[in-house]
Amino acid sequence: MKLLIALLLCLACTGGLYAQTGFGKPEQINGGWKFTLNDIENGQNIQLDDSRWKTVDLPHDWSVKGQLSPTLASATGYLPGGIAWYRKQLFIPADKKDEKVYLYFEGVYNRSEVFVNGVSLGKRPNGYISFMYDATPYIKYGEENVIAVRVDHSQSADSRWYTGSGIYRDVWVVYANPVHIEEWGVYAYPEQLKNGYQLQVEVSIENGSTESCALTVKNELFNKNNEQVAKSTNKLTVHSKQSGKIQTALNVTKPEFWSLDNPTLYTLKTSVYSGDNLIDETTTTTGFRHFTFDPNTGFALNGGSMKVKGVCLHHDAGVLGSAVPREVWKRRLLTLKEIGVNAIRTSHNPQATDLYDLCDELGMLVLNEAFDEWEFPKRKWLQGWNVGTPGFQGSFDFFEEWGEKDLEDMVKRDRNHPSIFAWSIGNEVDYPNDPYSHPVLDGGAETGFTQPIFGGYKKDAPDAKRLGDIAERLVKVVKQYDQSRPTTAGLAGVAMSNQTGYPFALDITGYNYTESLYDHDHEKYPNRILFGSENRHDIAAWKDVTSRDFVFGQFLWTGIDYLGESGRWPSRGFYSGLLDFGGFIKPRGYFRQSLWSDKPMAYLGTYPLSERSRDRGPSMDAWPVWNYGDGQSVRVVCYTNAAQAELHLNGKVVGEKKSYNEETGIIYWDIPYQDGKLEVMGMDKNGNKVSQNAIQSSGRPNEIKVISDETTIEKGKVAQIVIQVVDKEGIPVMLSDNEVTCEIYGEAQLLGLEASNNTDMSDYTDNRQRVFHGRMIVYIRAGEQEGKVRVKFSANWLKPAETGFEIR
């Protein structure tokens, strides 16, 4: 049975102007917070002297600035957690006394409690969920008010990856009329008609006043040229202390679709009137598109069949930790798109709204995921890697109380993003014997297993059949708040889960590293819609997708290197990304580009040959280095989507013309090293050059060169400056590891230097760092005053470099 989904979705306008609450008048309050990494008794006390606390601006992640230690958990990237307090004096004007005051937190990791003027507003244990409190009863109008936030990340290894610690996303104060649109209260989706689309719009209104209110709700839809294309007006009466909802429809005859290549967006303006008085309004950016999922033919967007070429992403950015500016995410997403990625999976939690906004704007599909654990934790190394006995820190202890509320809030916050195409309720919660078990794990011919799996069936372990009941409960929550998208999950123990109700509760089913069951399960469960929710980088895993129409895509583990889930010390994080910590394309990123991009490309990489490596297949991890001993045997690999390629050294052919290798996806030659310029020519089947790439032998490091910078930066935004060590001829020195010092003159703050070396366990948040492959990226936040900023880079024995930008 075909699952047809047609939708128009909306996102709250942000970018520093609006919070995504979708009502009232928000003001960002990120600046001037007091912070202490201590558990202070009565830290909420109004009279507490916090003058000696550190002053920080939000977003703020204290863990990434901590002391690395091999005794800490490898899951965290050997970085600490702890308990901390934040405090801020917030003046609330006297003229706001007739308005309600809310505090909105986009994300606090984790187990937070928020106080206003010494009174607790509430606790929120999940560090990935956005939440809001009504602070009105405790506000002193016309005075300073004390906001205090206690953050308890003492269970620092509560995830299998780096989470960060603290108020690591934006915070807002929201002023609103007592009668206003509910939080995330505008929801819009289309129905496809014979002659166009009908946009269904729901607007929920909250009446916090003491009287019933007769209201008028106006919805206006504008195209990308700001021309009104549809409108409606509805009447509504909402009784005191209650909520009400209007439903309306806006007809759009020929909408311009949101697509990956042309992500056209519309704007929905919602206004609420009491008589002639405008009492609330919000704008929502929207995009029209529809998609289908079919168990036999896969996925289609706007009627066009396509394969989902996805990557899994965690939420950190190397030296920046989990407090990642929007500009940094934009650069990273554009780079992923450049190499052919068309979808991301938010592994394994909802991320900052900036990420979804950017995917809407840039044209990138999103699979939005909620949980990595349900009612039980997964085993984690708490001290080092493979040391001692695994522990069980996690989020399981609040799942029963908060799980459904967390999922509800994720869906309501994010349901209006056109980029999101599916909701995932979990990842690998069905890992065999960690903790669930089932008799099928004992093996036997009738099960399809030839031997016991993961130690066989454990009678005392939790019954895997519980998975189906929990999945049904979570799917019901999703469907209550959004029926326009399918539900899914990433299954780790597919064979076991098939014996339960788990996969049957889902609309589409994700298989983690289980390509071997694609054909078997497609035949046994013909109505199941399949895709790879987590997959290896090798070409075989991609061929398992391209050779089967019924498998609609895959998500590689992972798109970008991330902190945590580290190996043995020294190791900052997991290093299988297409991009590195700094967002630079790695060799395997170019290899993936050769498989996924439609634009002609070629890449050259090399590595020395040994007796062991000679008989192995060509590597997808060959760096663009051309510096070896004279006559040394070197394997040269070419990643290309050309039909054939030829290798030249100093203008002479040293590698005969070879056809694209369908088995490995890589063309390669074994040649003796000689200094000079090595160049590959990609050709079509007729021998016409369609692409080329070159690398060149370098001399000794000679100077620092700025290869990417920005001349103007908006106030408060982040400049991203790339530097490269070069030789006397200006050729990049890939083998350089010089320590570079960064000095800033002007109204700006250094956020960090990221060279992307996974084994460098030094303090990478100060102003000195060794380059890696001769390169690093520098993050500098502009101040709030206009003016010029000068940035100087220096290193022993190298000529320095200088650049700068103007703050506007």
Secondary structure, DSSP 8 states (H G I E B T S, - for coil): --EEEEEEEEEE--TTS--TT-SSEEEE--SSEEEESS--TTTT-TT---TTSEEE-SS--SGGGS---TTSBGGGTS---EEEEEEEEEEE-GGGTTSEEEEEES--BSSEEEEETTEEEEEE--TTS-EEEE-GGG--TTEEEEEEEEEEE-STTSSSS----B--S-EEEEEE-SEEEEEEEEEEEEEEETTEEEEEEEEEEEE-SSS-EEEEEEEEEE-TTS-EEEEEEEEEEE-TT-EEEEEEEEEESS--BB-SS-B--EEEEEEEEETTEEEEEEEEEEEEEEEEEETTTEEEETTEEE-EEEEEE-S--GGGTT---HHHHHHHHHHHHHTT--EEEETTS---HHHHHHHHHHT-EEEEE--S-SSS---B-SSBSS-SS-B--SSGGGHHHHHHHHHHHHHHHHTT-TTEEEEEEEESTT-TTSS-B-GGGG-BGGGTBSS-STTS--TTS-BTTHHHHHHHHHHHHHHHH--SS-EEEEES-HHHHTTSSTGGG-SSEEEES-GGGHHHHHHHSTT--EEEEEE-SSHHHHHHHHT-TTEEEEEES-SB-EEBS--SSS--EE---SB-TTS-B-HHHHHHHHHH-SS--EEEEEEE--HHHHTS---S--B------TT-EEEEEEEESSSEEEEEETTEEEEEEEE--TTTS-EEEEEE--SSEEEEEEE-TTS-EEEEEEEE---S--EEEEEE--SEE-TT-EEEEEEEEE-TTS-B-TT---EEEEEEESSEEEEEEE---TT--S-TTSSEEE-BTTEEEEEEEE-SS-EEEEEEEEETTEEEEEEEEEE-
